[in-house]
Structures are given as C-alpha cells and as structure tokens.
Amino acid sequence: MKHILYLLLLIFSSQINAQVYPSQNINLVGHISPNTATTGLAQGDQRYSGCWGWYQSSKNKEYAISGGSSGTYFIDISSPATPTVSDYVPGKTACIWREIKTYQNICYVASDDFGINRFQIIDMQYLPDSVHVIHDGNSYFNRSHTLWIDNDKLYCGSVTYSNNSWASMAVYSLATPTAPVLLRKLQDDYSFIQHVHDMYVRNDTIFANCGNQGMYLFQLTATNTFTQLGSYINYASGSNYNHSSYLTPNGKHLVFCDEVPSGLPIRIVDVQNFSNITPVSSFIPYTTSTPHNPYLTSNSIAVVSCYQDGLMVYNIANPASPFVAGFFDTYPWGGAPSGNYLGGPYRGNWGAYPWLPSGLIIANDMQTGVFILDASAAYSTTVGVNLPTSTVGLDKYTLKDNFSVYPNPASNKVNINYENKSEALLQLTNILGAVVFEKTYKNSIQESLWISELENGTYFIKITEADKVTVKKLSVNH
C-alpha cells in the first residue's frame, strides 16, 4: 500500500506542476518552500542560496539541506513527493551566501555576508528527529565564501577571520570532525592569489577558481604545504570571473562556469596534462544565460544551475560536442524564454545536489524553494532536446503567492485565501486521497475551515481552477 500511495503522489505532484515549470526529460517529484518569512530576506526577495544532500545509511533516509536567508533547513525527502522539515538551525539573517558541506554525520555551514557571520558545525546523527549544534560562532573564522571537503580535509575559500585577517584559501583537518584544525593557508606559499571563490579538490589536488585571476592548480603535500601544478588563466584575457568547476570521474576533463558578466559560456577543458591545459568546447543554454554551478554525476553527464534559466542536464560523453539532454526551469517568470530577467540575471536556480542513492536531484531556487527532481530520462537519452524560446501560459502565474494557508500546522481552524479569476474548486483531502471537505467558489476564496475533529496528520488543500491545479500541504496537530 505504501508503494502504491507513493506512486500516486509522485504522479499527482508531476501533474500539478507540469504547467507551472517548463521542463523536458526532468520530472518534478516534490517541492517545499519552508522560508515563509516576510523579514530577514536577502536582496531581491532572496530566500535561499546553497544546498547539499545527505544520505543517512543507518536509517536509509535522504535529506535536502537548504541554505536559507536566515538559517539552514534539514528536509527529509525519503518520501520525496511529500518533503518535510526535520529541523532548522538559525544563522545570520538577510544572508545572500550560505554554503553547506557534509562529512560523515557532520554538517558544516558557512556564510559570507558583510558584518558578523557564523561558522556552524552540526551533528545530524539524530535525524529525522533533530540536529544538534556543536559550534555556532566565529572563533574558527568569521566568513567563508565556499566550502569543499576532500577525504578528511575541509577547504574554505575566501576566508575572513574575526580579527579581520584574511586567507584566499584555508585548509582544516577533519581528523576529529567536530573540531577542525587549521593546516595551512594558501598565501603562506602563494601570496599572489588574491581570492579563491570556489575549489574542486580530489586527493589533495586542487582546482582553484580564482575569479578574475583565472584557474590555478595546486597540490597540498604530505607536509601540508602548497605546490603549484599549473594554471588556466589566459582563455578570456582576465575579463571573466572563474567561478566554480567539477572534474570528470576519469580525471580527463574539467567543466567550469564563469559567473560574471552574464552571457559567458560553460567550458570544458582537457586537464590530463596540468602543464598544458587545453580548451575542448564552450556552450551556453541561451546567449543571455548565467551558468552558476556545474555538477558531474559521471564522465558523460553534467548538471548545471543557470540562475533564471533553470537546471540544465548536458550530455558530455563527447566533450567536444555536448548537448542539452534535459532541463527544468525553477523560475519561469524570468529568463530567456520569458523575454526578461527580473531584477537582473541573479535570481532562480542557485545550485543542486545530484548524488543521492535514489538518483533524485535537489535544486535550490533563490525565490521559489527546494525542488526534488527526477532526471533519469535526461541521463539516458542520446538525443538532444530543444530549449523553449518562449514561455507559454504564464499569465496565470505571478511572483506573488496568491494561495495562502495559515496557521500551518493548525489545531482548530485553518484559513485559506486564494485569488482566482474563474470558478475554482477547493478540496481538503487526507494522505490517502479521501475528500473531507469540498466546495466550489465563483469568486476569490476566503475560507475558514474548522478542523478540530480531524485526526492529527498530513492533509492536502487542493484548488482546481480551469486547467490549473495547485496543492499545499497542511499539518493538523491538536
């Protein structure tokens, strides 16, 4: 029965979102947007930034870890059609950059906004019940722009310490995961590197994305010193901002993105000879896109977050001739197909996590929340797809959330508001799909439902208007 229910929820979730989020070869399995705050948001109504995933093998559970504007959400996606927040750890408010990585059962969270920030070390072993915060402060460092973990080492990019000293990159030992120990700062050996925005590291070989300085390769030696192995710096005469990268499992090719200015391509380079890195191909979804972060699941698949133009899956089996195998637009109100970039290109899909055992992808959209996606069709196709040149039917949707349910969780009464333009059907169903309330409205819905006699549990509020179906989850807890 459980597997049948999951299948029904999976199909239902895909159907209700198919018209809202243009996609091909990538299906929406689940969605959650827990950051409902009206204050403490970052610029551009930004509610989310970086994300990561974690598999709890002892309990066979999967989690999405979502960086919010004021803290970090730990979301149980083991039933991906109905994700739930297991716990929340507050952090710096109005935060633009929050980055997350995990090692064993420990989660590391850093932020990089002006002012006092907090580096957080969080124990996840007690999930899905809760997480335990081990460290929350700036005694290790005040700010770090990005994090990467390779074996038992934590690499931190662009670090600012509480005494205002600085490191372009710092490496910490995780021999004791709950108490990192500083091993080395990059400027101790290479002071000419001004900034390491991000880094990909494999077995102490570091592909350092150094912004306008380009990309440099270093090795962290057995004596914890850095040695330069190579560089790739003249490909755009210093005008590009080398942002982030990912190495193919076979170590032959590196995929990287240049974030600034917008409209710069995704690039693949041959890194088999560190002293002679050579270009292989460059490509971009639309000439106006901003590719932000690449993630590789194999030698042939690259998953790329492209801000307002969405999540792209590229087939790179032939690195010289990559093609789009699938896409999912988490922010259809802006981007190339819509004909505009609302508030500039820096909205939409910040990042993703495509390595869960289930094969599902976690994608964080800065405004619209956490998406759980199934890209299996994109992974297996051998034929490229055509990206849309226009967005059809979005006149029915606005950035404003015209469907509100409060309080949620609720105990005695729940208020439902919905701005419909035509006749709409409101239904309240339990988790098995049985309808416990149903009513049709010709005008906007402003309904208060007494739920004191309902059993505790999860319910769904479904509104059907013409060909549009919208669903929100309601938790009843007396």
C-alpha atoms as one frame of an Amber mdcrd trajectory, in Angstrom:
protein
   0.000   0.000   0.000   2.852   2.381   0.867   4.458   1.940  -2.563   1.095
   2.469  -4.336   0.486   5.655  -2.348   3.960   6.945  -3.169   3.388   6.295
  -6.879   0.076   8.152  -6.803   1.668  11.101  -5.005   4.545  11.073  -7.482
   2.200  11.174 -10.484  -0.011  13.771  -8.825   2.936  16.002  -7.960   4.225
  15.868 -11.541   0.807  16.699 -12.979   0.066  19.687 -10.778   3.395  21.336
 -11.527   3.811  20.478 -15.219   2.243  23.714 -16.436   3.992  25.963 -13.943
   7.588  24.829 -14.501   8.598  24.213 -18.136  10.720  21.101 -18.445  11.763
  18.233 -20.652  13.237  14.889 -19.569  13.254  16.116 -15.942  10.169  15.482
 -13.794   9.147  17.286 -10.629   8.752  14.782  -7.793   8.406  17.114  -4.819
   8.704  20.737  -3.768   8.912  22.622  -0.483   9.481  26.265   0.393   9.748
  26.494   4.188  11.114  30.044   4.309   7.843  31.981   4.590   9.379  34.951
   6.415   8.468  38.485   5.436  11.582  39.970   7.074  15.231  38.939   7.175
  15.329  38.207   3.447  18.348  38.957   1.285  18.354  41.250  -1.730  15.800
  40.587  -4.463  13.443  38.701  -2.133  16.137  36.018  -1.904  15.077  33.242
   0.471  17.593  30.506  -0.377  21.154  30.060  -1.652  23.401  26.999  -1.478
  22.182  23.453  -0.920  23.563  19.986  -0.290  22.282  16.475   0.284  22.907
  13.759   2.851  22.163  10.045   2.983  21.625   8.547   6.432  22.631   4.949
   5.802  21.729   3.740   9.303  18.088   4.665   8.697  18.039   4.561   4.876
  16.886   8.169   4.684  17.720  11.010   2.310  17.828  14.691   3.204  18.000
  18.001   1.401  19.975  20.620   3.313  18.896  24.065   2.159  20.644  27.312
   2.978  18.002  29.933   3.749  18.337  33.678   4.131  18.282  33.360   7.940
  19.308  29.769   8.608  19.601  26.194   7.384  16.749  23.752   6.762  17.172
  19.997   7.170  14.477  18.440   4.986  13.537  14.768   4.990  12.922  13.752
   1.370  12.750   9.996   1.973   9.155  10.296   0.737  10.108  12.774  -1.982
   6.577  13.717  -3.025   5.914  14.995   0.495   9.157  16.516   1.838   9.102
  17.682   5.457  11.381  19.907   7.524  13.019  17.824  10.261  14.885  20.720
  11.872  16.067  24.283  11.338  19.247  25.998  12.572  19.137  29.806  12.606
  22.141  31.754  11.363  22.999  35.213  10.140  19.893  36.970   8.840  19.441
  38.544   5.378  22.217  36.231   4.162  22.956  36.157   0.428  25.609  33.428
   0.564  25.165  30.334   2.711  27.188  27.272   1.734  26.925  23.729   3.095
  29.007  20.550   3.020  28.865  17.264   4.973  31.417  14.787   6.308  30.239
  11.567   7.933  27.291  12.699  10.092  28.568  16.273  10.472  27.293  19.272
   8.508  29.404  22.417   8.046  27.688  25.719   7.232  29.429  28.996   6.353
  28.186  32.394   5.219  29.916  35.345   3.583  27.871  38.479   4.069  29.249
  41.723   5.450  29.337  42.002   9.220  29.420  39.281  11.826  28.813  35.814
  10.397  28.763  32.366  11.985  30.548  29.158  11.091  28.371  26.255  12.207
  29.182  22.615  12.926  26.047  20.496  13.183  25.593  16.844  14.168  22.946
  15.136  12.005  23.021  11.638  13.532  19.743  12.216  15.394  17.725  12.968
  12.274  14.905  12.775  11.377  14.111  13.824  14.951  16.529  16.753  15.209
  20.053  18.034  14.666  22.467  19.118  17.408  24.561  22.268  17.009  28.149
  21.654  18.141  29.646  25.028  17.200  27.974  28.301  16.260  30.265  31.321
  16.162  33.308  32.918  14.569  36.169  31.528  16.651  37.301  29.405  13.661
  36.601  32.187  11.168  34.032  34.898  10.608  33.313  34.474   6.907  33.953
  31.934   4.159  32.516  32.157   0.678  32.589  28.458  -0.186  33.413  25.072
   1.328  34.705  21.805  -0.098  35.532  18.510   1.601  38.109  16.103   0.218
  38.751  12.959   2.250  39.298  14.246   5.806  40.051  17.870   4.940  37.832
  20.947   4.806  38.800  23.547   2.183  37.459  27.074   2.700  37.512  29.753
   0.009  37.952  33.478   0.709  38.152  33.356   4.490  37.876  36.357   6.799
  38.801  35.896  10.453  37.328  37.662  13.477  40.475  39.834  13.767  39.897
  40.948  10.128  42.861  38.949   8.828  42.229  37.086   5.610  43.072  33.927
   3.670  42.488  33.348  -0.040  42.009  29.673   0.879  42.436  27.796   4.150
  42.540  24.039   4.795  41.417  22.357   8.012  41.926  18.793   9.181  38.766
  16.848   9.973  40.595  14.052  11.801  38.208  14.996  14.591  35.162  16.088
  12.562  33.623  18.091  15.392  36.827  20.101  15.972  38.578  21.155  12.723
  42.264  22.091  12.956  43.882  24.635  10.634  46.594  23.038   8.480  47.638
  25.756   6.046  46.651  28.978   4.308  47.331  29.310   0.598  49.060  32.686
   0.975  51.657  31.022   3.209  53.081  29.632  -0.040  51.442  31.658  -2.854
  50.661  35.207  -1.815  49.873  36.358  -5.374  46.493  34.599  -5.283  44.082
  37.332  -4.259  40.898  35.308  -3.953  39.708  31.706  -4.227  35.998  31.869
  -4.879  35.496  28.097  -5.003  37.522  24.967  -5.430  37.212  21.374  -6.587
  39.600  19.040  -4.767  40.363  15.369  -5.362  43.036  13.583  -3.331  44.653
  16.900  -2.366  44.829  18.127  -5.997  43.090  21.486  -6.017  41.402  23.191
  -8.964  41.125  26.692  -7.511  38.625  29.060  -9.110  40.303  32.401  -8.560
  37.800  34.851 -10.001  39.339  37.347 -12.400  42.750  35.725 -11.979  41.510
  32.555 -13.691  42.032  28.986 -12.539  45.105  27.647 -10.727  46.023  24.081
  -9.832  47.757  23.300  -6.533  48.754  20.219  -4.599  48.567  20.035  -0.813
  51.632  17.996   0.030  52.120  15.431   2.783  53.849  18.161   4.827  50.788
  20.435   4.461  52.362  22.946   2.111  51.081  24.001  -1.312  52.799  23.341
  -4.639  51.549  24.869  -7.889  50.843  22.297 -10.615  49.538  24.506 -13.401
  47.083  27.202 -14.406  44.488  28.152 -16.986  44.366  31.922 -16.979  44.542
  33.417 -20.477  41.384  31.959 -22.011  39.478  35.246 -21.720  42.177  37.859
 -21.102  41.218  38.225 -17.456  37.742  39.614 -18.178  35.904  36.509 -16.955
  35.238  35.574 -13.347  36.319  31.946 -12.905  33.572  30.819 -10.543  33.274
  27.049  -9.973  34.308  23.754 -11.530  33.946  19.975 -11.399  36.232  17.167
 -12.589  35.049  14.111 -14.517  35.439  10.842 -12.564  38.145   9.670 -15.001
  40.115  12.868 -14.342  40.399  13.788 -18.012  38.165  16.838 -18.284  37.114
  19.764 -16.125  33.815  21.596 -16.554  33.705  25.153 -15.223  31.496  28.243
 -15.167  32.383  31.933 -15.320  29.664  33.799 -13.442  30.424  37.420 -14.319
  29.454  39.049 -16.579  26.257  37.284 -17.661  26.217  35.507 -21.015  29.527
  33.674 -20.562  29.658  30.027 -21.643  30.154  26.808 -19.745  33.590  25.475
 -20.667  35.198  22.048 -20.877  38.986  21.794 -20.782  41.341  18.834 -21.063
  43.353  18.570 -17.818  45.275  15.355 -18.456  48.466  17.411 -18.660  48.452
  20.019 -15.884  51.224  21.991 -17.578  49.253  22.193 -20.819  45.530  22.546
 -20.113  43.691  22.868 -23.427  40.166  24.012 -24.339  37.754  21.378 -25.673
  34.390  23.139 -26.019  32.249  26.009 -24.761  28.455  26.194 -24.747  25.557
  28.034 -23.107  21.778  27.428 -22.906  20.914  30.932 -24.134  23.226  33.763
 -25.127  21.910  35.722 -22.120  22.153  32.914 -19.512  24.285  32.982 -16.387
  25.648  29.483 -15.715  26.439  29.380 -11.991  27.481  25.939 -10.737  28.328
  22.647 -12.534  27.990  19.167 -11.008  29.121  15.930 -12.677  27.491  12.579
 -11.967  29.602  10.609 -14.459  32.033  11.088 -17.341  29.058  11.786 -19.598
  26.580  13.840 -17.522  26.891  17.427 -16.307  24.156  19.057 -14.234  24.395
  22.864 -14.387  22.483  25.506 -12.415  21.806  28.528 -14.615  20.062  31.100
 -12.406  16.824  32.309 -14.055  17.139  29.859 -16.964  16.930  26.838 -14.671
  18.623  23.489 -14.198  20.262  22.000 -17.298  21.439  18.432 -17.835  24.129
  18.190 -20.525  25.382  15.027 -22.160  29.169  15.444 -22.350  30.045  11.884
 -23.443  31.709  13.586 -26.393  33.273  16.586 -24.617  33.848  18.340 -27.922
  30.141  18.229 -28.764  27.945  18.429 -25.637  24.169  18.711 -25.960  21.205
  19.528 -23.711  19.648  16.247 -22.552  17.030  17.820 -20.293  16.020  20.995
 -18.464  13.798  22.159 -15.627  13.008  25.844 -15.145  12.582  26.591 -11.424
  11.937  30.283 -12.143   9.791  30.592 -15.302   8.750  34.175 -14.572  12.215
  35.326 -15.613  14.917  34.141 -18.002  15.432  33.997 -21.739  12.155  32.228
 -22.670  10.101  34.772 -20.707  11.736  37.654 -22.552  13.071  39.330 -19.411
  15.401  38.854 -16.472  13.504  40.120 -13.453  15.788  42.233 -11.290  18.855
  41.227 -13.301  20.085  37.700 -14.038  20.858  36.773 -10.417  17.645  35.052
  -9.386  16.456  31.491  -9.801  18.425  28.257  -9.502  21.475  28.752  -7.276
  22.713  25.187  -7.010  21.925  21.481  -6.979  22.889  18.137  -5.485  22.653
  15.137  -7.879  24.392  12.337  -5.921  21.697  10.813  -3.692  21.429   6.990
  -3.810  17.887   7.332  -5.180  19.225   9.277  -8.175  16.983  12.260  -7.396
  18.325  15.800  -7.753  17.933  18.515  -5.131  17.745  22.003  -6.688  17.621
  25.230  -4.680  15.872  28.216  -6.256  16.631  31.550  -4.612  12.998  32.633
  -4.585  10.840  29.528  -5.022  12.427  26.948  -2.727  13.636  23.354  -2.818
  12.816  21.121  -5.782  13.211  17.332  -5.834  13.663  16.245  -9.443  13.896
  13.012 -11.403  16.308  13.392 -14.339  16.565   9.713 -15.266  15.126  10.395
 -18.737  17.748  13.073 -19.331  20.521  10.806 -18.110  19.573   8.025 -20.520
  18.677   9.931 -23.675  21.039  10.001 -26.637  19.112  12.749 -28.410  19.345
  16.432 -27.563  16.281  18.485 -26.655  15.313  21.915 -27.901  15.173  24.604
 -25.260  11.980  26.709 -25.291  12.195  30.086 -26.966   9.135  31.445 -25.178
   7.147  30.698 -22.049   3.506  29.955 -22.757   0.638  30.327 -20.314   2.459
  32.118 -17.533  -0.056  34.972 -17.492  -1.932  32.901 -14.900   1.017  32.922
 -12.519   2.741  35.782 -10.771   5.615  36.076  -8.346   3.087  36.844  -5.653
   1.890  33.760  -3.814  -1.872  34.067  -4.324  -2.585  30.912  -2.329  -2.094
  31.170   1.442  -2.812  28.636   4.190  -2.429  29.686   7.827  -1.737  28.766
  10.522   0.201  25.718   9.399   0.454  23.482  11.412  -3.090  24.104  12.594
  -5.088  22.725  15.514  -8.644  24.119  15.479  -9.083  26.349  12.442  -7.229
  26.926   9.184  -7.647  29.978   6.925  -7.437  29.569   3.158  -7.094  32.509
   0.776  -6.838  32.164  -2.986  -7.212  34.790  -5.715  -8.996  33.003  -8.530
 -10.043  34.584 -11.831 -12.677  31.994 -12.648 -14.690  29.302 -10.895 -12.494
  27.250  -8.571 -12.949  24.017  -6.638 -11.481  23.767  -3.129 -10.851  20.283
  -1.698  -9.297  19.127   1.562  -8.066  15.532   1.392  -6.248  13.223   3.765
  -2.995  11.497   2.851  -4.924   8.581   1.275  -6.781  10.935  -1.052 -10.177
  10.809   0.698 -12.028  14.144   0.418 -13.020  15.556   3.821 -14.192  18.961
   2.531 -15.225  20.235  -0.901 -16.725  23.486  -2.148 -16.900  25.465  -5.409
 -16.281  29.237  -5.465 -17.114  31.697  -8.240 -15.077  34.494  -6.692 -11.863
  34.640  -4.660 -11.638  32.031  -1.916 -11.591  33.344   1.645 -12.490  30.322
   3.723 -12.033  29.345   7.369 -12.267  25.612   7.998 -12.823  24.136  11.434
 -10.553  21.102  11.712 -10.770  20.337  15.426 -12.418  16.968  14.745  -9.825
  15.819  12.204  -7.203  13.327  13.290  -3.631  14.528  13.631  -1.613  14.071
  10.467  -0.922  15.346   6.976  -3.656  16.699   4.687  -3.645  18.366   1.277
  -5.504  21.513   0.248  -6.178  21.300  -3.480  -7.563  24.108  -5.633  -8.626
  23.437  -9.230  -9.189  26.424 -11.498  -9.710  25.712 -15.221  -6.622  23.692
 -16.252  -4.556  24.800 -13.255  -4.264  22.635 -10.138  -2.450  23.936  -7.038
  -1.788  21.971  -3.872  -0.441  22.876  -0.448   0.247  20.538   2.416  -1.468
  21.095   5.796  -0.291  19.600   9.078  -3.022  19.069  11.682  -1.727  18.832
  15.234  -4.124  19.243  18.156
